[in-house]
Amino acid sequence: MTSILLKNIKQIISPLDRGSQNSGAEQSKLSLVTDSSILIENSKIKEIGDIHRNADRSIDCGDLIALPGFIDSHTHIVYSGSRYEEFYQKIEGKSYLEILRSGNGIGRTVRETEAASYEKILQETSARVKDASSHGTTTIEMKTGYSSSVEGESKMLSVMESINNTNTVRVMKTLLPLHSVSMGKTAGDHVDFVLEKEIPILLNRADFVDSFCDAGAFSPEDTARLFAAVVPKPLRLHADEIQNIGCLNLSDRFKISSADHLLKIDPDGYNKLARNKVTANLLPITAFALNEKYPSGRKFIDSGIPVSISSDSSPLTRNQNMQFAIYLAVRFCGLKIEEAINAATINAAYSLNIANRTGSIEAGKDADLILMNLSDYREIPYEYASNPVSFTIRGGNILQGYS
């Protein structure tokens, strides 16, 4: 038995796990305990409070605050290559669809990732994962989608499995076969290929299935074909990022864990999410990168919709810092800091079906924790340009070497 005592913690901040996502007024509530300790045994939180037991290792945390590890529930972090030219194309005023039609955008990453070896993709992705961990992330949802072949998608899943085995972060694997229409195929032909070739081989290796349902990608009808073929596999959905083409109508037909992006949602979309209990996953770093109007987190919460926050780390938004996502959510999406912490922890955990293991600081849950050198949790967005994480703990494994 291995035990760690984190003693004299200045603040222990945790969402309240009520058995489902926190929404409405509940999303602004946190548990706050001062001058307390956390005992970890065999990768689990054993006890919280005034602890006087001996442990194999004892760490004085008198200058630190503790939070649950951040849960990044939407990333495209597994890929190879760079799209820095696209950064300048955006500054020149080219639209997402113009860039896509020119052969850049997703298409470029597909070509570079397919050409790269498993080892190269693993090396590049691991560096990004280490950066995420250093900023307090302990769980990352990772999507496939940068390949037009079964072999390429399988290679991406293998990278995810290897990273999960390092115990640096918990990896949740999402199969995203409808991401970019393969060159030379129509969207319908691409869906046919996915249903006939990819799904039979790859579905059982994934935790979720997703579709990029938007202008320039796949239609609600394309997405419905995929979702109908993979039920009861849990579903996620890109929607209303580029244009609103009616993708949220799918939530009336399918049980969707989260709808992500939502930059162009309309009033009927809010009603659909609330009625069908779909988590609204906001990706403010993407709005920042695209210079788009930020989604109104306030409107989602006031509509009774549970909100999560993710980084959307990708070749387009090369930023996996959940602290920065929280800053943007508070500064530009209208969330209170308490709502943003709930969004980045327990609500994300529920959307990934792992809230029984993580997302809050409670006895019996995995020891996924962040220790930050701050005087108060409300300083997190205030300190967005620095990294106050002293160390991240994933499953009781203390990750050293950070500030």
Wavefront OBJ file of the C-alpha trace (Angstrom):
o trace
v 0.000 0.000 0.000
v 1.351 3.422 -1.019
v 0.052 6.459 0.845
v 0.560 10.217 0.461
v -0.559 12.877 2.928
v -1.146 16.365 1.535
v -1.293 18.326 4.771
v -2.270 21.860 5.783
v -3.823 22.740 2.414
v -4.871 26.397 2.417
v -8.089 25.766 0.436
v -9.684 22.569 -0.863
v -12.143 23.568 -3.588
v -14.482 20.996 -5.087
v -17.729 20.851 -7.033
v -20.648 19.145 -5.349
v -21.385 15.789 -6.958
v -25.169 15.508 -6.880
v -25.359 12.432 -9.088
v -25.716 14.351 -12.351
v -24.352 17.465 -14.035
v -24.672 20.716 -12.168
v -26.896 23.182 -13.996
v -28.660 26.458 -13.361
v -27.961 27.872 -9.899
v -26.275 24.612 -8.857
v -23.412 25.278 -11.289
v -22.311 28.288 -9.230
v -21.856 26.294 -6.014
v -18.600 24.818 -4.698
v -17.420 23.170 -1.517
v -14.662 25.176 0.177
v -12.662 23.757 3.086
v -9.740 25.684 4.602
v -6.606 24.468 6.397
v -7.280 20.791 5.831
v -5.530 17.676 4.532
v -6.047 14.918 1.960
v -4.871 11.334 2.438
v -4.233 9.295 -0.721
v -3.955 5.504 -0.609
v -3.402 3.263 -3.618
v -4.300 5.964 -6.158
v -7.588 6.867 -4.403
v -8.648 9.689 -2.108
v -8.933 7.934 1.237
v -9.798 10.754 3.626
v -10.254 14.533 3.774
v -10.040 16.560 6.981
v -7.885 16.915 10.078
v -5.694 13.866 9.531
v -3.049 12.729 12.012
v -2.177 9.352 10.484
v 1.272 8.540 9.180
v 1.815 8.115 5.438
v 4.637 6.869 3.235
v 5.087 10.419 1.996
v 3.989 13.675 3.582
v 3.898 17.029 1.757
v 3.305 20.348 3.505
v 0.847 22.286 1.306
v 0.461 25.315 3.559
v 0.982 27.730 0.666
v -1.189 25.819 -1.816
v -4.810 25.365 -2.814
v -6.225 22.074 -4.130
v -8.782 21.458 -6.889
v -9.892 18.395 -8.826
v -7.793 17.826 -11.924
v -9.168 19.593 -14.975
v -11.068 17.418 -17.444
v -10.557 18.470 -21.057
v -13.537 16.870 -22.778
v -12.933 17.983 -26.382
v -9.544 17.813 -28.102
v -7.977 16.944 -31.435
v -4.605 16.666 -29.740
v -3.425 13.537 -31.629
v -1.849 14.579 -34.935
v 1.407 15.359 -36.695
v 2.613 18.511 -38.389
v 1.818 22.205 -38.276
v -0.525 24.702 -39.903
v 1.228 27.927 -38.993
v 0.593 29.365 -42.478
v -3.112 29.166 -41.731
v -2.562 31.504 -38.781
v -1.470 34.206 -41.206
v -4.238 33.383 -43.693
v -6.763 34.124 -40.959
v -5.073 37.439 -40.188
v -5.393 38.292 -43.899
v -9.133 37.722 -43.589
v -9.617 34.334 -45.240
v -12.565 32.390 -43.855
v -12.483 28.850 -42.477
v -14.287 27.538 -45.561
v -11.949 29.428 -47.936
v -8.946 27.869 -46.215
v -10.580 24.435 -46.353
v -11.370 24.729 -50.050
v -7.784 25.761 -50.813
v -6.520 22.368 -49.589
v -5.349 23.604 -46.219
v -7.189 23.305 -42.925
v -8.171 19.802 -41.858
v -7.061 18.373 -45.204
v -3.453 19.350 -44.591
v -3.387 17.729 -41.162
v -4.937 14.570 -42.615
v -2.133 14.358 -45.172
v 0.637 15.019 -42.642
v -0.768 12.667 -40.003
v -1.310 9.844 -42.483
v 2.278 10.239 -43.710
v 3.752 10.236 -40.195
v 4.804 7.111 -38.330
v 3.128 5.997 -35.117
v 6.329 6.933 -33.265
v 6.372 10.466 -34.688
v 2.725 11.103 -33.841
v 3.256 9.713 -30.337
v 6.289 11.932 -29.748
v 4.553 15.117 -30.920
v 1.320 14.349 -29.081
v 3.099 13.417 -25.847
v 4.733 16.851 -25.734
v 1.316 18.493 -25.938
v -0.073 16.158 -23.285
v 2.793 17.040 -20.939
v 2.008 20.714 -21.417
v -1.673 20.068 -20.609
v -0.737 18.123 -17.496
v 1.618 20.853 -16.332
v -1.345 23.246 -16.365
v -3.508 20.915 -14.281
v -5.286 18.607 -16.739
v -5.663 15.004 -15.571
v -8.192 13.688 -18.127
v -8.181 14.355 -21.878
v -10.777 13.294 -24.409
v -8.905 12.625 -27.668
v -10.529 12.320 -31.087
v -9.483 10.513 -34.222
v -10.423 12.070 -37.556
v -7.112 13.030 -39.148
v -7.119 10.086 -41.529
v -9.099 8.842 -44.484
v -8.157 5.187 -43.935
v -8.869 2.479 -41.390
v -5.138 2.063 -40.843
v -4.664 5.766 -40.140
v -7.525 5.945 -37.647
v -6.208 2.795 -35.981
v -2.784 4.427 -35.674
v -4.351 7.392 -33.875
v -6.187 5.098 -31.453
v -2.917 3.269 -30.765
v -1.262 6.582 -29.839
v -4.102 7.301 -27.418
v -3.780 3.877 -25.838
v -0.028 4.336 -25.370
v -0.479 7.728 -23.703
v -3.168 6.339 -21.404
v -0.747 3.629 -20.286
v 1.778 6.242 -19.085
v -0.693 7.381 -16.366
v 0.195 11.010 -17.110
v -3.452 11.621 -17.988
v -6.566 9.508 -18.263
v -7.440 9.228 -21.954
v -11.009 8.976 -23.218
v -11.003 7.852 -26.847
v -13.497 9.231 -29.345
v -13.857 7.858 -32.851
v -14.502 10.828 -35.168
v -14.909 9.187 -38.571
v -16.986 12.093 -39.943
v -14.473 14.923 -39.597
v -13.309 15.778 -43.097
v -14.741 14.498 -46.373
v -12.052 12.350 -48.012
v -10.533 13.850 -51.137
v -12.281 12.482 -54.240
v -15.333 11.300 -52.278
v -18.736 12.824 -51.731
v -19.973 13.042 -48.153
v -22.314 10.137 -48.864
v -19.478 8.004 -50.235
v -17.393 8.837 -47.165
v -20.198 7.720 -44.848
v -20.598 4.493 -46.845
v -16.879 3.787 -46.418
v -17.014 4.499 -42.672
v -20.009 2.239 -42.098
v -18.656 -0.622 -44.207
v -14.952 -0.503 -43.297
v -14.150 1.575 -40.194
v -16.983 0.899 -37.775
v -16.730 -2.933 -37.814
v -13.008 -2.792 -37.012
v -12.563 0.277 -34.786
v -15.782 0.856 -32.862
v -14.952 -1.384 -29.906
v -11.676 0.462 -29.277
v -13.436 3.796 -28.703
v -15.365 5.187 -25.737
v -17.449 7.592 -27.859
v -18.400 8.332 -31.455
v -18.540 11.892 -32.792
v -19.426 13.728 -36.010
v -18.457 17.160 -37.305
v -21.968 18.207 -38.331
v -21.581 21.605 -39.987
v -21.231 23.505 -43.237
v -18.278 22.205 -45.219
v -18.316 18.936 -43.292
v -21.250 16.525 -42.761
v -24.998 17.075 -42.774
v -27.530 16.062 -40.115
v -28.591 13.241 -42.464
v -24.990 11.980 -42.793
v -24.564 12.156 -39.028
v -27.844 10.336 -38.385
v -26.675 7.447 -40.572
v -23.522 7.123 -38.473
v -25.248 7.477 -35.118
v -27.944 4.929 -35.983
v -25.237 2.420 -36.917
v -23.241 2.725 -33.665
v -25.982 2.912 -30.999
v -25.688 2.162 -28.059
v -22.141 3.599 -28.166
v -22.212 6.997 -26.375
v -22.372 9.947 -28.770
v -20.821 13.419 -28.952
v -21.531 16.092 -31.552
v -19.757 19.045 -33.179
v -22.570 21.498 -33.982
v -23.295 25.117 -34.883
v -19.656 26.210 -35.184
v -19.450 27.469 -38.773
v -23.174 27.647 -39.568
v -26.396 26.453 -38.014
v -27.578 23.702 -40.359
v -29.986 21.992 -37.939
v -27.619 19.500 -36.319
v -29.114 19.898 -32.837
v -32.327 18.341 -34.174
v -30.449 15.055 -33.774
v -30.733 15.369 -29.984
v -34.469 14.636 -30.315
v -33.660 11.302 -31.932
v -30.397 10.217 -30.257
v -29.064 10.409 -26.701
v -26.132 12.799 -27.116
v -23.711 13.310 -24.232
v -22.475 16.715 -25.343
v -22.940 19.211 -28.141
v -19.736 21.150 -28.746
v -18.837 24.604 -30.161
v -22.358 26.116 -30.462
v -21.154 29.502 -31.730
v -24.184 29.839 -34.041
v -26.894 28.273 -31.871
v -30.422 29.697 -32.187
v -33.225 29.919 -29.568
v -34.691 26.575 -30.649
v -31.259 24.995 -30.094
v -31.220 26.088 -26.454
v -34.626 24.488 -25.999
v -33.465 21.217 -27.553
v -30.369 20.997 -25.335
v -32.366 21.734 -22.183
v -35.187 19.327 -23.084
v -32.818 16.476 -23.938
v -30.360 17.108 -21.081
v -27.379 17.567 -23.418
v -24.238 19.163 -21.986
v -23.222 22.345 -23.813
v -19.464 22.033 -24.248
v -18.010 25.512 -24.812
v -14.637 25.896 -26.541
v -13.652 29.533 -25.951
v -10.064 29.082 -27.164
v -11.485 28.264 -30.611
v -13.547 31.465 -30.655
v -10.369 33.291 -29.594
v -8.339 31.690 -32.410
v -11.014 32.312 -35.054
v -11.762 35.841 -33.791
v -15.401 34.805 -33.531
v -18.045 36.027 -31.135
v -17.864 33.996 -27.910
v -20.770 31.732 -26.965
v -22.927 33.061 -24.154
v -22.286 30.755 -21.252
v -24.686 32.890 -19.231
v -27.558 32.085 -21.589
v -26.878 28.344 -21.444
v -26.820 28.354 -17.653
v -29.897 30.573 -17.360
v -31.658 28.096 -19.705
v -30.912 25.251 -17.274
v -28.363 23.621 -19.594
v -25.279 22.064 -17.936
v -22.114 23.677 -19.274
v -18.639 22.200 -19.676
v -15.462 23.876 -20.960
v -12.733 22.346 -23.117
v -9.565 23.505 -24.859
v -10.236 22.112 -28.366
v -6.467 21.599 -28.670
v -5.796 21.011 -32.373
v -3.560 22.125 -35.245
v -5.883 25.144 -35.512
v -5.809 26.012 -31.795
v -2.463 24.813 -30.505
v -3.332 25.464 -26.898
v -4.199 22.778 -24.360
v -4.117 25.084 -21.308
v -7.391 24.686 -19.434
v -6.514 27.650 -17.222
v -6.644 29.838 -20.322
v -9.981 28.278 -21.332
v -11.331 29.156 -17.878
v -10.032 32.721 -18.210
v -11.801 33.186 -21.550
v -15.003 31.600 -20.216
v -15.057 34.033 -17.291
v -13.864 37.097 -19.224
v -15.852 36.705 -22.444
v -18.528 33.990 -22.027
v -20.092 35.443 -18.902
v -19.409 32.555 -16.505
v -18.687 33.073 -12.842
v -15.418 31.477 -11.702
v -17.404 28.927 -9.692
v -19.407 27.996 -12.784
v -16.229 27.678 -14.825
v -14.646 25.335 -12.255
v -17.765 23.140 -12.304
v -17.615 23.215 -16.110
v -13.965 22.137 -16.214
v -14.404 19.318 -13.682
v -17.626 17.595 -12.621
v -19.784 18.518 -15.624
v -17.066 17.396 -18.013
v -16.741 14.178 -15.999
v -20.447 13.438 -16.358
v -20.363 14.127 -20.085
v -17.577 11.526 -20.353
v -19.349 9.001 -18.073
v -16.494 9.028 -15.538
v -17.961 11.090 -12.679
v -17.912 8.023 -10.436
v -14.104 8.145 -10.672
v -13.128 11.811 -10.979
v -14.334 15.406 -11.246
v -14.612 16.207 -7.538
v -12.528 15.773 -4.390
v -14.268 13.010 -2.460
v -13.237 9.906 -0.580
v -13.314 6.913 -2.907
v -12.634 8.816 -6.120
v -9.342 8.681 -7.991
v -6.670 11.028 -6.653
v -6.766 13.391 -9.636
v -5.720 16.680 -8.087
v -4.077 20.030 -8.795
v -2.015 21.857 -6.182
v -1.678 25.548 -7.055
v 0.403 28.274 -5.470
v -2.410 30.816 -5.064
v -3.982 32.570 -2.111
v -7.531 31.928 -3.363
v -9.185 29.927 -6.158
v -10.619 33.150 -7.610
v -7.098 34.054 -8.719
v -7.086 31.300 -11.381
v -8.405 33.441 -14.289
v -6.640 36.498 -12.869
v -3.293 34.675 -13.253
v -4.058 33.410 -16.787
v -0.657 34.459 -18.188
v 1.331 32.476 -15.611
v 1.161 28.891 -14.430
v 0.616 28.630 -10.661
v 0.460 24.797 -10.693
v 3.010 23.427 -8.226
v 2.248 19.831 -9.161
v -0.458 17.720 -10.726
v -1.513 14.360 -9.277
v -3.060 11.784 -11.595
v -4.354 8.627 -9.936
v -2.076 9.195 -6.959
v 0.948 9.633 -9.257
v 2.685 12.934 -8.439
v 3.951 14.525 -11.632
v 7.055 16.537 -10.814
v 9.107 19.061 -12.711
v 6.535 21.829 -12.886
v 6.681 25.317 -11.373
l 1 2 3 4 5 6 7 8 9 10 11 12 13 14 15 16 17 18 19 20 21 22 23 24 25 26 27 28 29 30 31 32 33 34 35 36 37 38 39 40 41 42 43 44 45 46 47 48 49 50 51 52 53 54 55 56 57 58 59 60 61 62 63 64 65 66 67 68 69 70 71 72 73 74 75 76 77 78 79 80 81 82 83 84 85 86 87 88 89 90 91 92 93 94 95 96 97 98 99 100 101 102 103 104 105 106 107 108 109 110 111 112 113 114 115 116 117 118 119 120 121 122 123 124 125 126 127 128 129 130 131 132 133 134 135 136 137 138 139 140 141 142 143 144 145 146 147 148 149 150 151 152 153 154 155 156 157 158 159 160 161 162 163 164 165 166 167 168 169 170 171 172 173 174 175 176 177 178 179 180 181 182 183 184 185 186 187 188 189 190 191 192 193 194 195 196 197 198 199 200 201 202 203 204 205 206 207 208 209 210 211 212 213 214 215 216 217 218 219 220 221 222 223 224 225 226 227 228 229 230 231 232 233 234 235 236 237 238 239 240 241 242 243 244 245 246 247 248 249 250 251 252 253 254 255 256 257 258 259 260 261 262 263 264 265 266 267 268 269 270 271 272 273 274 275 276 277 278 279 280 281 282 283 284 285 286 287 288 289 290 291 292 293 294 295 296 297 298 299 300 301 302 303 304 305 306 307 308 309 310 311 312 313 314 315 316 317 318 319 320 321 322 323 324 325 326 327 328 329 330 331 332 333 334 335 336 337 338 339 340 341 342 343 344 345 346 347 348 349 350 351 352 353 354 355 356 357 358 359 360 361 362 363 364 365 366 367 368 369 370 371 372 373 374 375 376 377 378 379 380 381 382 383 384 385 386 387 388 389 390 391 392 393 394 395 396 397 398 399 400 401 402 403
